[in-house]
């Protein structure tokens, strides 16, 4: 349980970004600026989800989850789903 608490700052940021993404998707007409912001939010969300997955993987392997590092947007974009 305390291991999950270690991830609370990451989870909190993911929640804020998700709320921002939902607010943008909730608009009837997106401006060019809204679309840019949406792309930025989505890219940052991908980075934070990756960071969380790294932390979980390190923890599951018995290693320090604080060794997880934020990867660049370019690195994340090149992942295959």
C-alpha positions as CSV (number, residue, x, y, z in Angstrom):
1,X,0.0,0.0,0.0
2,X,2.8,2.4,0.8
3,X,4.3,1.7,-2.6
4,X,1.3,3.2,-4.3
5,X,1.6,6.3,-2.1
6,X,5.0,6.8,-3.6
7,X,3.3,7.2,-7.0
8,X,0.8,9.8,-5.7
9,X,2.6,12.9,-7.3
10,X,2.7,11.1,-10.7
11,X,-1.0,10.0,-10.3
12,X,-2.0,13.5,-9.2
13,X,-0.4,15.0,-12.3
14,X,-2.0,12.4,-14.6
15,X,-5.4,13.3,-13.1
16,X,-4.9,17.0,-13.7
17,X,-3.8,16.4,-17.3
18,X,-6.8,14.1,-17.9
19,X,-9.2,16.7,-16.5
20,X,-7.6,19.3,-18.9
21,X,-7.9,16.9,-21.8
22,X,-11.6,16.2,-21.0
23,X,-12.3,19.9,-20.8
24,X,-10.8,20.5,-24.2
25,X,-12.7,17.6,-25.7
26,X,-15.9,19.0,-24.1
27,X,-15.7,22.2,-26.1
28,X,-18.0,22.4,-29.1
29,X,-15.6,24.2,-31.3
30,X,-11.8,23.8,-30.8
31,X,-9.7,26.7,-31.9
32,X,-6.3,26.2,-33.4
33,X,-4.8,27.1,-30.0
34,X,-7.1,24.5,-28.3
35,X,-5.9,21.8,-30.7
36,X,-2.2,22.7,-30.0
37,X,-3.0,22.5,-26.3
38,X,-4.7,19.2,-26.7
39,X,-1.7,17.7,-28.5
40,X,0.6,19.0,-25.8
41,X,-1.6,17.6,-23.0
42,X,-1.8,14.2,-24.8
43,X,1.9,14.0,-25.2
44,X,2.6,14.9,-21.6
45,X,0.0,12.3,-20.5
46,X,1.8,9.7,-22.5
47,X,5.1,10.7,-20.8
48,X,3.5,10.5,-17.3
49,X,1.8,7.1,-18.0
50,X,5.2,5.8,-19.2
51,X,6.9,7.1,-16.0
52,X,4.2,5.4,-13.9
53,X,4.7,2.1,-15.8
54,X,8.5,2.4,-15.3
55,X,8.0,2.9,-11.6
56,X,5.7,-0.1,-11.3
57,X,8.1,-2.3,-13.3
58,X,11.1,-1.3,-11.2
59,X,9.1,-1.8,-8.0
60,X,7.9,-5.3,-9.2
61,X,11.5,-6.2,-10.0
62,X,12.6,-5.3,-6.5
63,X,14.4,-2.1,-7.6
64,X,14.0,1.5,-6.5
65,X,11.0,3.1,-8.4
66,X,12.7,6.5,-8.0
67,X,15.2,5.4,-10.6
68,X,12.4,5.8,-13.2
69,X,13.1,8.7,-15.5
70,X,10.9,10.9,-17.7
71,X,11.5,9.9,-21.3
72,X,11.3,12.4,-24.1
73,X,8.2,13.0,-26.2
74,X,10.0,11.7,-29.2
75,X,10.9,8.4,-27.5
76,X,7.3,7.9,-26.3
77,X,5.9,8.7,-29.8
78,X,8.0,5.9,-31.3
79,X,6.6,3.2,-29.1
80,X,4.4,0.6,-30.7
81,X,1.1,-0.2,-29.2
